[in-house]
Amino acid sequence: MEIFTEEQIKRQDFVDNQIFDLVTRLIPSKREIEWDIIMIGEIRCTIQDWLVGRYMIVDELEFIPDVSG
């Protein structure tokens, strides 16, 4: 089992929280959604694909430490 540093855990939390915050801000009504790590993970993968794979402006581990296990 891989052990993450405190800095890596903070980065993972930051990215996931930013994604969730963005999604909740995009909801045009006052309705709320629950935290859904599956949704967040899918969005994270899409963002990662663009920033790492297409724009090549950040490397994969800089964007987010591997969380796939």
ABEGO torsion letter per residue (X at the ends): XBBBBAAAAAAAAAAAAAAAAAAAAABABABBBBBBAAAAAAAAAAAAAAAAAAAGABBAAAABBBAAX
